[in-house]
Amino acid sequence: MSDSLDAYLIISGLLFAIGTFGFLARRNAISMLMSIELMLNAVNLAIIAFGAFIPALGGQAS
């Protein structure tokens, strides 16, 4: 797999979609919580990917 931001965001989107489907399709509380956890992990993956691929802006370094 290529090491690009697009690949990580696609994987993150797929994980979020799977989690959303799991949350809407299940009636068991444990399964719903596991689906929410999968959605949160997808968001974490997207945040980490943005942090790794967006260059540092510097800001006020004084």
N, C-alpha and C positions, 0 to 999 in steps of 0.2 A: 504494500500500500504506500502511496506517495505521502510525503511528509508536508502536507499543505493545510492551510486553515480550512479550505473548503471540505476536505475529507473529514476533519474533526467535527465540523458543524453539521455535515450530513449524518454522521454517526450519532451525534447528539440529538438531532431532530428525529431520527429513527427510534432511538431509545425513549425519547419523550412521547412519541406516538404510541409505542408499545405500552408504555406506562399508562397513558390516557385510555387506551382500549381496555387494558386490564382493570383499571379503576371503574370504568363504565359497565363492563361485562360481568364483574364478580359481585356477589352478594355477601361473601364471607368477609368479616372485618379484618382478619389477618391478611387476606389476599389484597384487600383494598389498601391497607397500610404498606404492603410490599410494593404495590403499584405506585403509590405516592413516593416512596423511597426511590424507586427507579426514575421517576420524573425529576426528583431533586438531584440525583446523580447525573442526569443528562444536563441539567442546568449548570452544575458544577464543572462538568467537562467543557461546556461552551465557555464558561468564564476563564478556566485555566488555558484553553486554546487561545482566546483573545489576549490573555496576558503574555503568552509565550510568543505570539506572532506579531503583536503590535509593538513597534519600537518605543523605547522610553522617551518621554517628552521632555524630561528635565525639570520643568517648572522653575520655581524660585529656589535655587540651591545656593543660599548664602549663609 
